[in-house]
Amino acid sequence: MIYWFANDLNPLIPVFIICPIIAILIGTIFFYGKFNIFLGMCISFLLPLLFIASNASTLKANIGAWVLYGIGYSVTTFLVYKFLGFLKK
């Protein structure tokens, strides 16, 4: 869906820069907002759809990438959440 607004965007920018920053922000928001981290992890799992779901055929071809990157972003969110808890002690 990012490519609907930025057609000439390098594919590595959303994968390695934009979505990890969003995952870090989600972990931070869920820590300071005292929300359930598993909801934040579910939201982070859906982040790869921002750059994979440009159309149905792209989504079907990249379903494996969605799962792998989704798990990676979920783990990033969880680690940020736990790291902030460690710093607060």
Phi, psi and omega in degrees: 000337177297325184286349173292331183257333181228089185293326185265019183286134176296131184298337181282339181295310178292327184290314188253351181238302188292306184292322174296324176295319178296320178297320177295318178296321178296315178299320179293314180297318181288333176288308183285337177273357180057039178268167178289123184295333181292330173293319176297322178292324176294320177295318178294327177297331181274352181303321180299340178295341178297327180246352179263324188272056176279331170203173187294321182291324177294320178297316179296321182288334186245028181297324178293320177295323178299314181295314182295311179292325178298317177295319178298316179290326177294318177295320177299315178299315180296318180294321176296317179301312181291322180296319178294324175295323177293320180291329183286336182294000000 
